[in-house]
Amino acid sequence: QVELVESGGGSVQAGGSLRLSCAASEYTHYACCMGWFRQAPGKEREGVAAIDSDGTTKYADSVKGRFTISKDNVKNTLFLVMNNLKPEDTATYFCVTEEAPELIPFLRLGAPGGVWGVGTQVTVSS
């Protein structure tokens, strides 16, 4: 089973930027999906961004225009560039991969059958 390890979290001020990385132990051959979820204390887990094998992407409305998901298939690495960060982006961010039919269900259903990383903390101060 593939293993995922996130890195790149940290503390920034509002308006700042961070780049999260997720290193996969092996290449996932299925068509879809890989993505990022986040969970803040006392809040439900939220699907943030997802990408399929063709490079098609989907984003939560709350991050559209600010976050960009991408992947390097040679290095088996997933990225999330986060710009114009807001205090409400504060959460633990998880990298996830799941053999799901499409991106939108993958984000909305929370990848119950997926492989999850241990998460990386992002803290945005006002």
trRosetta pair geometry for C-beta under 8 A, 3 or more apart (Angstrom, degrees):
i j d omega theta_ij theta_ji phi_ij phi_ji
1 115 6.3 170 171 -102 105 134
2 24 5.4 -12 -174 -167 121 101
2 25 5.5 173 -155 50 61 91
2 26 5.2 -123 -106 50 88 90
2 28 5.9 -40 -48 -72 159 98
2 97 6.3 -18 84 64 144 143
2 115 5.5 141 74 84 92 168
3 24 7.3 149 77 -156 45 51
3 25 4.2 50 45 -17 87 131
3 115 7.5 -118 -102 170 28 131
4 22 5.5 -4 -169 -176 103 105
4 23 7.2 154 -153 77 51 45
4 24 5.6 -19 -99 -99 75 68
4 25 7.6 -105 -60 -8 37 83
4 95 4.7 -147 167 95 134 115
4 96 7.4 -149 39 -90 172 23
4 97 6.6 162 -62 0 134 105
4 115 6.1 136 -8 125 114 102
4 116 6.9 -105 54 157 129 20
4 117 3.7 -94 108 -68 103 94
5 22 7.0 156 75 -155 38 56
5 23 5.0 -17 60 57 94 95
5 95 8.0 -2 66 44 14 138
5 117 5.9 158 -96 -138 18 116
5 118 7.4 6 -124 20 60 98
6 9 7.2 47 137 -25 113 107
6 20 6.2 -16 -163 -173 103 107
6 21 7.0 149 -155 83 52 50
6 22 5.1 -21 -96 -98 69 80
6 93 6.7 -180 -168 98 156 88
6 94 7.0 -124 -36 -133 148 34
6 95 5.0 168 -74 -8 102 112
6 117 4.6 120 -22 130 97 153
6 118 7.0 -140 27 58 100 66
6 119 6.2 -17 41 -157 143 11
6 120 4.1 -131 122 -20 120 113
7 20 7.2 156 82 -157 40 61
7 21 5.1 -15 61 61 89 98
7 22 7.9 171 20 -80 66 37
7 23 7.5 21 5 -6 110 102
7 120 6.2 154 -112 -92 15 149
8 18 6.1 132 154 169 95 98
8 19 5.4 -89 -162 97 141 57
8 20 4.2 178 78 -114 129 40
8 21 5.0 118 -26 9 129 78
8 120 6.3 69 57 138 63 163
9 18 7.0 41 -128 174 34 148
9 20 6.5 30 -62 -103 67 99
9 93 6.5 174 -87 35 114 110
9 120 3.4 -179 -20 151 125 100
9 121 4.8 125 151 65 147 43
9 122 4.9 -114 -142 -65 94 66
10 18 6.1 180 45 -117 96 129
10 121 7.8 97 -62 92 15 77
10 122 7.0 11 47 -119 39 59
10 123 7.4 -89 133 37 34 83
11 123 4.4 -18 -108 73 80 108
11 124 7.7 178 -154 -78 55 28
11 125 6.8 31 -176 -15 98 108
12 16 3.5 -134 169 85 125 145
12 17 7.2 -154 -159 41 167 23
12 18 6.0 -149 -17 -49 141 105
12 85 5.8 81 86 57 126 148
12 122 7.9 -23 19 -166 100 84
12 123 7.5 150 25 86 55 59
12 124 5.8 -17 73 -111 81 71
12 125 7.5 -165 99 24 34 79
13 16 5.2 103 60 -23 62 121
13 124 7.2 71 -178 -162 13 68
13 125 5.5 -48 -112 70 58 88
13 126 7.7 76 -160 -150 74 7
14 85 6.4 -133 -134 96 43 73
14 86 5.9 35 -136 -125 98 42
14 87 6.0 -37 -81 -39 111 78
14 124 5.8 86 -82 168 61 104
14 125 6.8 -106 -25 92 79 42
14 126 5.2 28 -24 -118 133 49
15 84 6.0 -22 -133 -134 46 54
15 85 6.8 -52 27 51 12 66
16 85 5.3 -30 68 35 68 115
16 124 7.3 -170 49 -128 102 94
17 81 7.2 -2 -171 -177 110 81
17 82 6.2 166 -152 90 61 61
17 83 4.8 -9 -105 -107 106 60
17 84 7.6 18 -78 -16 82 36
17 85 6.6 170 -89 -18 32 104
18 81 7.9 -179 94 -151 43 44
18 82 5.0 0 58 56 80 110
18 85 6.7 41 5 -57 97 143
18 122 6.2 -168 58 -127 162 113
19 79 6.3 -17 -174 -165 98 104
19 80 7.1 163 -157 82 51 48
19 81 5.0 -14 -108 -104 87 69
19 82 7.2 -175 -83 19 37 73
20 36 7.0 99 85 -113 146 141
20 79 6.7 148 83 -160 59 50
20 80 4.3 2 53 53 108 99
20 82 7.1 46 -7 -11 98 112
20 93 5.8 -84 -105 107 162 147
20 95 7.7 -172 146 -63 120 103
20 120 6.2 166 -133 66 110 138
20 122 7.6 -66 -67 -65 120 123
21 77 5.9 -19 -166 -172 98 114
21 78 7.3 141 -163 79 47 52
21 79 5.7 -18 -103 -103 64 72
22 34 7.8 -179 88 178 141 119
22 36 7.7 -165 -32 -85 140 91
22 77 6.5 150 75 -161 52 60
22 78 4.1 -12 58 59 111 99
22 79 7.5 -156 19 -68 79 30
22 80 7.9 49 -14 -7 107 97
22 95 3.3 131 -121 -107 145 159
22 117 6.1 -128 -138 -38 106 152
23 75 7.7 -69 -124 149 85 94
23 76 6.8 65 -164 103 61 89
23 77 5.4 -22 -100 -104 60 88
24 27 7.2 105 104 -90 129 30
24 28 6.7 -79 -179 -21 158 98
24 76 4.3 -110 65 162 96 104
24 77 7.0 -160 12 -82 80 36
24 78 7.1 68 -29 -10 106 97
24 97 6.9 48 -108 -29 131 149
25 76 7.5 -88 62 135 10 148
26 76 6.6 -131 160 -133 9 155
27 73 6.8 53 -129 -168 115 79
27 76 5.3 -117 -78 -96 66 108
28 34 7.0 146 48 -63 143 111
28 97 5.3 -162 -53 180 164 143
28 99 7.8 -153 -180 -71 117 82
30 53 7.4 -152 114 -44 41 129
30 99 4.2 -37 141 -116 177 96
31 52 6.0 9 153 -175 72 109
31 53 4.8 -99 -149 15 48 126
31 54 7.7 11 -165 -20 90 89
32 52 4.0 -32 -98 -121 93 104
32 53 6.5 -105 -61 -6 55 85
32 99 7.4 96 80 -151 57 41
32 100 5.5 -77 116 71 98 75
32 101 6.9 11 72 136 131 13
32 102 6.4 17 119 -111 166 19
32 103 6.3 -109 -157 -62 131 66
32 106 6.7 -130 153 -45 106 145
33 50 5.0 5 176 -175 125 120
33 51 7.0 143 -162 71 78 35
33 52 5.6 -53 -107 -90 73 73
33 97 7.2 -171 93 -145 49 54
33 98 6.0 -4 54 63 84 79
33 100 4.8 -31 9 48 110 112
33 102 7.7 33 -57 138 128 18
33 103 5.6 141 -116 -103 137 61
33 106 4.1 -24 49 -107 156 171
33 111 7.8 -123 75 -94 111 114
34 50 6.9 160 87 -153 38 70
34 51 5.7 -23 67 62 87 85
34 52 7.9 153 22 -97 72 28
34 71 6.5 77 75 -78 144 144
34 78 5.3 -142 148 -92 133 142
34 95 7.5 -4 -174 -174 95 88
34 96 7.1 168 -154 89 52 52
34 97 4.7 -17 -103 -101 81 85
35 47 6.6 12 137 -158 143 94
35 48 7.2 166 168 61 99 72
35 49 5.8 -169 -152 98 91 49
35 50 3.3 -34 -87 -100 131 75
35 51 6.6 156 -82 13 73 63
35 69 6.9 -18 -128 -140 65 159
35 78 7.9 -129 -78 -172 12 149
35 95 7.7 170 94 -151 32 52
35 96 5.6 -20 67 62 75 94
35 97 7.9 144 19 -87 60 45
35 103 7.7 125 -67 -148 134 85
35 106 6.3 135 2 132 143 122
35 107 6.5 -117 167 -85 168 83
35 111 7.5 -173 55 -49 113 140
36 47 8.0 119 89 -163 50 54
36 48 4.5 -43 99 62 96 118
36 49 5.1 20 42 50 103 85
36 50 7.6 -152 24 -71 58 54
36 69 6.6 -159 4 -102 112 120
36 78 7.6 180 -54 138 91 127
36 80 4.9 21 -41 -68 158 148
36 93 5.7 -7 -170 -173 110 103
36 94 6.9 148 -156 76 58 47
36 95 6.1 -31 -99 -98 70 54
36 96 7.3 155 -99 18 20 87
37 45 5.6 21 168 175 122 105
37 46 6.5 162 -161 82 74 41
37 47 5.4 -43 -104 -102 85 48
37 48 6.1 169 -111 1 24 90
37 93 7.4 158 83 -156 40 54
37 94 4.8 -18 64 61 90 102
37 96 5.7 34 -2 -10 110 132
37 110 7.1 73 -119 -140 148 66
37 111 7.1 -131 -40 24 138 122
38 45 7.2 170 87 -154 32 65
38 46 5.5 -20 62 61 80 92
38 48 5.3 60 -5 -47 104 125
38 89 7.8 -39 168 -168 171 62
38 91 3.8 79 172 109 111 143
38 92 6.6 161 -153 79 68 42
38 93 4.8 -27 -96 -99 92 65
38 94 7.0 175 -85 15 37 76
38 122 7.7 -48 -129 37 127 121
39 43 6.6 -178 -163 83 62 86
39 44 7.4 -91 -126 142 90 25
39 45 4.3 -37 -82 -100 108 74
39 46 7.1 156 -83 14 54 72
39 91 5.7 153 70 -169 23 111
39 92 5.6 -18 60 56 80 92
39 94 7.4 22 3 -8 99 115
40 43 4.4 30 66 33 91 127
40 90 6.0 78 -115 100 116 74
40 91 4.1 -79 -65 -97 76 91
40 92 7.7 163 -85 12 37 67
43 46 7.5 -21 137 -25 115 109
43 91 7.7 -72 63 -107 129 115
45 110 5.9 87 93 -130 122 115
46 60 6.3 37 162 -97 109 161
46 62 7.7 -8 165 37 148 140
46 91 7.8 -66 39 -140 109 171
47 50 6.8 -15 -179 -37 113 113
47 60 6.1 155 96 -63 68 109
47 106 7.2 136 -136 115 145 66
47 107 3.1 151 141 -165 153 76
47 108 6.3 -80 17 -56 145 30
47 110 6.8 -132 -52 -89 101 50
47 111 7.9 126 -97 -13 110 99
48 59 7.2 -21 158 -149 53 69
48 60 5.4 -67 -133 5 36 121
48 63 5.7 37 -164 6 86 157
48 67 6.6 -52 165 117 107 170
48 80 7.3 39 111 -141 132 146
48 93 7.2 -24 2 -134 156 99
48 107 7.8 -146 34 -139 25 110
49 57 6.6 -7 -172 -170 96 104
49 58 7.0 170 -151 88 52 51
49 59 4.9 -7 -104 -107 85 74
49 60 7.0 -91 -58 4 58 80
49 63 6.6 -88 -53 92 102 140
49 67 5.6 -137 -48 122 140 127
49 68 7.8 129 -148 -178 161 11
49 69 4.0 176 139 -39 130 130
49 80 6.2 146 53 -120 136 110
49 107 7.9 -1 -111 -104 5 126
50 57 6.9 159 84 -151 48 58
50 58 5.1 -4 55 55 95 94
50 69 6.9 81 14 85 5 172
50 103 4.6 165 99 -154 125 95
50 106 5.4 130 -138 94 162 126
50 107 5.2 -129 -15 -61 132 102
51 55 6.5 -20 -168 -143 108 33
51 56 6.9 156 -151 79 59 44
51 57 5.0 -20 -96 -97 81 78
51 58 8.0 -173 -73 20 41 65
51 69 5.0 -156 -39 122 115 120
51 70 7.1 112 -79 -113 163 21
51 71 5.8 -174 94 -13 148 116
51 78 7.4 175 42 -136 126 106
51 103 7.5 25 -89 -113 11 124
52 55 7.2 -52 71 16 66 17
52 56 5.0 2 37 54 107 94
52 103 5.9 -101 -41 -63 105 104
55 71 7.9 -144 -106 40 71 97
56 103 6.6 -129 113 -32 104 144
57 69 5.4 162 -135 62 123 106
57 103 7.5 149 -165 -144 22 158
58 103 4.2 143 5 137 131 131
58 104 5.9 -145 -153 -74 168 65
58 107 6.1 -122 104 -20 123 144
59 63 5.4 -121 -178 82 112 94
59 64 4.7 140 100 -84 132 73
59 67 6.3 158 -135 73 126 105
59 69 7.5 179 -84 -1 91 112
60 63 5.2 62 66 20 91 99
60 64 7.3 -138 90 -34 42 81
60 107 6.9 -169 -66 -180 82 135
61 64 5.8 -34 -144 -3 36 119
62 88 7.6 -104 -174 119 127 123
63 66 5.4 -106 -167 62 61 102
63 67 4.1 -2 165 11 119 124
63 82 7.7 -61 -151 -125 118 90
63 89 7.6 94 -97 -109 102 109
64 67 7.7 -51 -79 41 19 85
66 82 6.7 24 140 -159 92 61
66 83 5.3 -144 -166 71 67 75
66 84 4.8 -102 -130 61 110 105
66 85 7.6 138 171 -77 128 42
67 80 6.1 -11 -168 -173 108 93
67 81 6.8 156 -156 83 53 54
67 82 5.1 -10 -105 -106 87 68
67 83 7.3 -174 -78 25 38 69
68 80 7.3 159 79 -155 45 47
68 81 4.6 -5 56 55 96 104
68 83 7.9 29 -1 0 98 106
69 78 7.2 -12 -167 -176 94 95
69 79 6.9 157 -155 86 47 61
69 80 5.4 -15 -100 -102 73 75
70 78 7.7 164 90 -158 40 54
70 79 4.9 -10 63 59 83 108
70 81 7.5 18 11 -4 108 104
71 77 6.7 171 -155 92 67 48
71 78 4.8 -26 -103 -106 95 63
71 79 6.7 -178 -85 15 40 77
72 75 4.3 13 111 41 122 102
72 76 7.5 -39 92 17 78 17
72 77 4.7 8 50 56 105 94
72 79 7.4 58 -12 -19 93 110
73 76 7.1 27 -162 -77 34 46
78 95 5.8 144 69 -143 132 121
80 93 7.1 -133 62 175 153 145
82 85 5.6 55 140 -80 109 100
82 89 6.8 140 -174 -180 137 151
82 122 7.4 27 55 -145 166 153
85 89 5.0 -107 -158 52 84 149
85 122 7.6 -131 -144 169 139 120
85 124 4.5 -148 142 -108 114 137
86 89 5.1 111 58 -11 68 100
86 124 6.1 90 101 121 21 154
87 90 5.9 -17 -178 -15 53 114
87 124 5.0 -150 -99 100 37 98
87 125 6.8 34 -102 -139 95 15
87 126 4.9 -24 -56 -56 132 95
88 124 7.8 -37 34 67 31 129
89 122 6.4 -54 133 120 93 128
89 124 5.2 54 63 1 97 144
90 122 6.3 -152 -129 105 42 75
90 123 5.2 35 -130 -129 103 48
90 124 5.1 -132 -61 31 85 80
91 121 7.9 -150 114 -144 29 57
91 122 6.2 6 56 57 58 97
92 119 4.3 22 169 178 111 134
92 120 7.0 152 -158 70 69 25
92 121 5.4 -38 -101 -95 73 64
92 122 7.6 156 -105 18 23 73
93 119 6.3 145 71 -153 37 75
93 120 5.5 -28 61 62 91 79
93 121 7.7 158 14 -103 77 14
93 122 5.6 41 -17 -7 116 117
94 116 5.4 -12 179 -161 127 101
94 117 5.6 176 -158 59 70 84
94 118 7.8 -147 -120 96 89 13
94 119 4.7 -40 -82 -90 79 83
95 116 7.4 141 80 -158 52 50
95 117 4.2 43 50 1 92 131
96 111 4.8 119 162 84 142 169
96 114 4.7 44 -177 139 103 147
96 115 6.9 156 -154 77 58 49
96 116 5.3 -16 -102 -102 86 69
96 117 7.3 -116 -65 7 49 79
97 114 5.9 165 82 -161 33 102
97 115 5.2 -10 59 54 87 98
98 106 6.1 169 67 -136 118 104
98 111 4.4 -168 -23 -145 147 101
98 113 5.7 109 -145 83 115 77
98 114 3.2 -71 -66 -91 108 97
98 115 7.1 173 -73 14 64 63
99 113 7.7 -57 49 108 76 119
100 103 7.8 115 97 -86 122 25
100 105 6.1 -164 176 92 121 101
100 106 4.0 141 85 -84 163 100
100 109 7.9 170 -133 53 134 126
100 111 6.9 -88 -53 -108 135 79
100 113 8.0 150 -75 61 85 106
100 114 7.7 -25 -41 -73 110 106
101 105 6.3 26 58 49 95 140
102 105 5.3 82 66 19 89 100
102 106 6.8 -148 96 -12 44 95
103 106 5.4 -61 -151 35 31 118
103 107 6.4 23 159 -15 68 105
104 107 6.0 -57 -151 37 31 106
104 108 6.1 16 160 -9 68 114
105 108 5.8 -65 -134 46 31 102
105 109 5.3 12 175 -7 73 119
106 109 6.8 -58 -125 42 14 96
106 111 5.9 31 -167 -74 74 90
109 112 6.5 -74 145 -8 99 96
111 114 3.4 -9 168 -4 112 138
111 116 7.5 138 107 -72 126 94
116 119 8.0 1 163 -48 104 82
117 120 7.9 -11 120 -20 130 86
